[in-house]
Amino acid sequence: MKSFTIAETFKSPFLSWFADGIRKKFISEGYRYWEEPTDHIRVVFNFIDPEDPRPFRRKAQATFVVSVLEAHERPEMILKSAYPYLIRSLSNHLVYICHHRGETDVFFITPEQGCYKLTYRPEHETSFFQSMFERLEPLASSQLIIDNDFYDDLPEPLREGDDITEKLRLAGKRLDEMNLLPAPFPIQEYLSPRDLRHLKKLYGIGGLSYGNLSSRHDGERFWMSAAGADKADLKKIGQDILLVKGYDADSKAMQISVPSNVSSKRASVDAIEHWMIYSAHPEVGAIIHIHAWIDGVKATEINYPCGTIQLAQTVADLIKQEEEPSRAIIGLKNHGLTITGRDLDDIFERIGGRVIPQVPMA
C-alpha cells in the first residue's frame, strides 16, 4: 500500500500551504495519508527547523524521508549550504525552499550530491504540485537493495587479492588522478554519536563516498570497491575490495564472499546495478560509476535513488539497447555515469578527454 505522512515540526504560512498541497496531491494520486506514522509508512515529509534540524527516526529501512526546509535568503552555493541539512536530518531527499527578492525556488538535494531546481509561481499552483509529485514519486515508489549477507568462504588464494584486484586498485588511483573522485562527506562532523548509530543500524552506513568501480572475476562473481572505501587507496580484500557472488531475491540482499579473519565493510549501494549488468551481459568485464558527465550520452529519464532496484533495472535495460552493451556509457539523470567495458583499460581509453566534472541538473 502506498502511504505517507507529514511531520510538521516547524511551521510558517508558506510551509503550511505547501504541506497541504503535498497532502492533497499525493492523496489524489492514490497514496493513503496517515495522521500518525505507522511502522512501515512508505514516505515521510519531515518539516525541519534550520536552527535545529531534527531527524525523523524511521523504524523500517523501506521508509523514505523527504525533509523540507525553508530559507529567506538564497546562498551563493546552494548545494554546499543545503547538503549538511540532508545529512543532519537523516533524509533520503531534501526539499530546500528559498525565498529571495520576491521569488520562490525549490531545490531538490540528493545524497549523490544532485541539486536541481523548480520555480514556484502563484498563478501556476496546480502545475507546481504536479511537478513536485513527478520529482518525488520515484523516491516514494522505489525499493532499496542495500542489505548484505556475508559468507566466510573466500578461497584462500584470493584472500590477498589477484591480478584483477590489482587492476582495480590502479584504476581507483587513476580516477583520483583524473579528479573524478569527490572527497567523502565528513558525516561524523554533522551527526551526533546517537544519529550515527541509528544510520549504521538502519542502513549499515558509516560514511559517505562517491563513485565506485568493479571488475568481473568469473561467471556472475565480481570484485567491487566497498561502501565508504577510499577509491584512490584500495588495499585490503574484504574491506576496501569485496567479492560479490550473487543476489538473493527472497531476502533482497547482496551476497558477499569475505575472508574469515576480516571485519568486512559493506558492499557499495550500487552493487545491485553492477550485478544486473554482469548477469545480463557476459561480455561486460568491468564497470565504472562516476559523478561526472559526457555530452551526448543516452540517459535515464527518471531520477531514481541510488541503491534501488528500479535504478538498477533501468540502467540494465538501457545498456541492453546499446549496439555494444559491453562498451556502453549511460547517463544517470542528475547523478552521473555508469560505464561498461571489456576491461578497466577499455573504459579509460574511451572516456579520456571526454569527461565533464559537473553533472548537468534538470
Summary of the structure (lengths in Angstrom):
residues: 362
radius of gyration: 20.7
end to end distance: 29.9
largest distance: 67.3
contacts: 1180
relative contact order: 0.11
helix: 32%
strand: 28%
